[in-house]
Structure formats: structure tokens, C-alpha cells
Amino acid sequence: MNKFLLVLVLLLIPAFGLMLRPGVYTMHDFHVFRQQQFEKCLQITKNFPCRWSGDAGLGYGEPVFNFYGQFPYWIGEVFRISGLSILDSVKANFILTLIASAVAMYFLARKFWSNSGALVSAVFYAYAPYRAVDIWVRGALNESLAFIFFPLILLFIKEFISTNKNKYLFWLILSLAGLTLTHNLSLLVFAPFAIIWSIFWWWKSNRSIHLIYDLTSAGLASVLLSAFYLLPVIFESSLVTLNQTTSGYYDFHLHYATLRQLFLSTFWGFGGSTWGPNDTMSFAVGHLHWILAIILVVFVLIKKRNKEILFFISLGLFAIFLTHGKSDFIWNLVKPMAYIQFPWRFLTMSTLFLSLAMGAVTKLIPKPIWIVLLVLGITFYAGNFHSDIWRDITDSQQFSGQLWDEQRSSALSDFWPKSAKLPNNFAPKSPEIILETDSYQKIRYPIVYFPGWTARSNKQKLFIYPSGELGLITVRAPVNSNIKLSFEDSPVRKIGNIVSLITLFGLMIWMWKKS
């Protein structure tokens, strides 16, 4: 097995090798900025878990990490501690997502195919066109990291159903929580497929219904473990403009993929998803993925064996269907799907299940042929794994000048408090006194107000409120007070923190007793 994993890592070098040079490439998302802000949150505000991004929102700050998955930035901080720059930490994170997701797929696929088959599945999983889109075009770090958890969750579900061993239930809980804390939209996309997967293997194993209860309990435990993140998302999202990201450009009706884009197009671009069919990025399933899937189905129908392949491919095809306009009735029926925004996000699932099925070629096709297919696949797909524009810059250059301004103004409308007007200009560098008397003064700070902000002087709380059309923090304090602002957890966040801690300790005790 070890030699197969070594071969796997070596085969992945064309997918990430270009990242090893200095600098960083252009991408849609601003994860370099968020990594820097996450670190600043830890070092300056000393908040844990981090919730506030002080330089976002044109410098007025926004509660970005109160709603956006934090786990990738925790990993980024591990790279930072090891001595990497912020730019290199983000690139290292992307490389990790490629290698770790391929290894995770290898272990899942090995439950169905040989080591060779698992290697094929892992390679196809890593080199699928949508993986290149996520990493090299969109720069979707959170979704890219989610690819690690997809096969792990499926693996632990199957192993628990097969063995009824609690250790797999424990790792399932941690993996589900990891996915939740990484990318909640990926969890929403993945959940129905995980449920179908669970029911299928439970039905096939002819085991007790109690296994389903146990799996449901595992899902609930993962929710409780993630409560420090989920409770604010559930109860405080209405306070920011985040809940408006299902309309306008983000209306899912405008972003269905066409059959040509999915199966035939060879177009590759670094633009975005547009209204209509003239998108400037690829939504390809992968020619080899769907062609080999058809070949595998034919083999199974002829030979009447390895019927699991039909299950895997069926799930992959259903995922593809959900990217197309013909699935509109499902999207309209299941209202929470609107939060997914882009139907082509289901390419994550087609990549997962079609890649898993690809390992079967080692069982059904002679070795020389599948080796050629593997080499052909790497050669064919590797050309997608490159950047549009590469910037040979350092951290100091990334976080200064025009680039710094671009990052501070990114995603302004996603996390801005609904009670305040969106700003048009960058925040001033210092507070202003808007009222002063002999006994007290009112000071307005260039920070947008959000529940949790607290002002103190000599450990005494001061009256704080939002003022002006931008809803900026305003403090009423005695003259010459030494005012200290801090962003603290609201009651909802505190409850979430407590629930997560209790659940974590409970899981540790439960696992210790079971072992």
C-alpha cells in the first residue's frame, strides 16, 4: 500500500508543481486576505474562535468568521507557525487539499477495488476538471478542502455499517464536523448523497435499524460539536446581508450548466459564471470520466457483476442532472437549495462518485489498457492545472497599495450589517469626537457596529451604540477616559461555545470508555 501512496503523490506533482514558485496567482476568492485577517484576529484581538475581520468592509470591519468556515484558516496557521509566509501558507493549503483528498479517495476506493483500482480512482478524483476550476480558477479554498471529507465520510459510514465498531462512528462525527466547519454549502450539497449512501449499504447489509439510529446520532453529535459556528450562522445571519445572496446575480435559476458545457466543451477560461450559457469558466464533467462511466456500465450489464458500479455512476449522473436546467422543479421544491446559489456546485458530487467508479477499470479491463488510460487521463487533464496571471510578489507587497485596497473592498455586501448603509469610501484611520461637554464626550469609531462590541474604561462598561447612516460604533464616556474596545461573544455565541466544548469532552469520554 505504501508504494501505491508514494506513486499517487508523485503522479499529482503536475497538478500542483507550478505552486512551488515564489508569489501567488490571481483567483476569484480572497483567501490570502482572509488568512491574514484570521491571523490578525488571533494576535491582536485575541479572539478564539475568531469572528471579526478588522480590515474587511473597506476598513470598517465585518464579522466574516462568524459566518464563514474557519477550518481552512486553522490549517493555514499551522503552516504559518512552521515558518511559511501567508502567500505560501495559502498555496500549501491548496496543495494539501489535492494530496489529502486523493489519499482519502484511495482508502475509500480500496474497499471496492484493488490497490491499483484505488490508485486510478484517486488520480481521477484529483485531476477532474472541476478540481482545477476550484483551485486554479476560483481559488475556492474551503470547497477544495471539503473534497478531503467527502470520501472520508463515505468510508466511515460504510465501515460502521459493515463492522458496527464505535471507532468508525467517532471518526465519522469528527469528519462531519470538519466538513461543517470548512464549507457549509458543501455540506448542504453532500448531505442528500450521504443519506442515500447510508441507506443503500444498510439495506444491502441487512442489518438492524439501530445502525440508522446510530448514524443519525452521529450526525446530531457533529452538529453539537460545531455549535460554536452553527448557532451564530442560524441565529445571527439575519443581522447581515448574507441572507440576500440568493437573489440577483446569485439566483440559482441563472446558473444552470448546459449539456454542451458538461459533456462536450473543451473551453477553459479564468472568468466566472454568467447569466445564460456564455460562461467564461469551465463546467466540464471530464471527457474521460463520463466516457469511461458508459464503458463501465456496459461491462457490468454484460458480465452481471460488480453491480456497485451502477450505484456509484447513478449517484454521479444524478449530481450532473442537478446542474442542468431540467432539474429546476427539484430546486424550486427544495427551498434550502437556493442557498447553494450555483447548480454547478454539484460537480463536486459527480467528481466524487464517477471517480470512485473509475477504479473498476482495473477489474474489467486488461492491465495494459487501464495503465494507458491512467497516463492518458493525467496527460489530458493536467493542462488545466495552471494559473491565468502569476504575481511574483511578497507578503508585504500583497498587503499594501492597490492590492490591499482591492482586498479590503472585497465581498463588502456579504457580511455587512443590514441595519447600516453600505460605505462608499475607505474608513478613516482615527475616531472622531462628535460631542464634548465638561463632563462627558461622544466618540465615533471607524468600526461598524455588530452585537458583541463592548467599550470599557477602567474595567467599567460604557454605553455603546451605532450612529450615523453607516452604523458606526459610538461611545459615551467621561472626558479623558481611557477607552478600550473589544469584540466579545454574544449570548448565542457563548451558548455555542459551551455546547461545542461539552460535546467534545463527552465524545472523548465516550471513546475512552468504549476502547
MOVENJO-V877641 format. One line per field, one symbol per residue. ss: DSSP state (H for helix, E for strand, L for the rest). phi: phi as a letter, one per 30 degrees, with the letter a starting at -180 (. if undefined). burial: + if it has 24 or more other C-alpha atoms within 12 Angstrom, else -. A space follows every 50 residues. Layout:
BEGIN
ss=???
phi=???
burial=???
END
This chain:
BEGIN
ss=LHHHHHHHHHHLHHHHHHHHLLLEELLLLLHHHHHHHHHHHHHHHLLLLL LLELLLLLLLLELHHHHLLLHHHHHHHHHHHLLLLHHHHHHHHHHHHHHH HHHHHHHHHLLLLLHHHHHHHHHHHHHLHHHHHHHHHHLLHHHHHHHHHH HHHHHHHHHHHHHLLHHHHHHHHHHHHHHHHHLHHHHHHHHHHHHHHHHH HHHHHLLLLHHHHHHHHHHHHHHHHLHHHHHHHHHHHHHEHHHHLLLHHH LHHHLLELHHHHHHLLLLLELLLLLLLLLLELLLLLHHHHHHHHHHHHHH HHHLLLLHHHHHHHHHHHHHHLLEHHHHHHHHHLHHHHHHLLHHHHHHHH HHHHHHHHLLHHHHLLHHHHHHHHHHHHHHHHLLLLLLLEELLLHHHHLL HHHHHHHHLLLLLLLLELLLLLLLLLLLLLLEEEEELLLEEEEEEEEELL LLEEEEELLEELEEEEELLLLEEEEEEELLLLEEEEELLLHHHHHHHHHH HHHHHHHHHHHHHHL
phi=.edddddeddddeedbedddddjacdaddcdddddddddddddcdhdbdd bccdcdiijdiadeddbceceedddeddddddjddddddddddddedddd dddddedddddcbdedddddedddddceeddddddccdidedddddddde ddddddddddddchcddddddddddddddddcadddddddeedddeeddd dddddhcddddddddddddddddddcedcdddddccdddbdedcdcbied ddecbddcddddccdcdbbcdbdcdjdcdcbdbddjeddddddddddded dddhbhdeedddddddddddeddceddedddddceededdiceddddddd dddddededdddccbeeeddddddddddddddddcacdbccdbcedddca idedddddcdheddbdeddcdddcbddddbdbdcabbdcbbccccdbddb ekdbcbbhicdcdbadbiddiddbbcbeeidcdbcbccddeddddedddd dddddddddeddddd
burial=---++--++-++++++-++---+++++++++++++++++++-----++++ +++++++++++++++++++++++++++-++----++++++++++++++++ ++++++++++++++++++++++++++++++++++++++++++++++++++ ++++++++++++-+-++++++++++++++++++++++++++-+++-+++- ++--------++-+++-++-+++++++++++++--++-+++++-+----+ ++++++++--+++-+--+++-+++----+-++++++++++-+++-++--+ -----+-++++++++++++++++++-+---+-----++++++++++++++ ++++++++++++++-----+--++--++-+++-+++++------+--++- ---+--++++++++++++-+-++--++--------------+++++++++ +++++------+-++++--+++++++++----+-+++++--++--++-++ --++--+--------
END
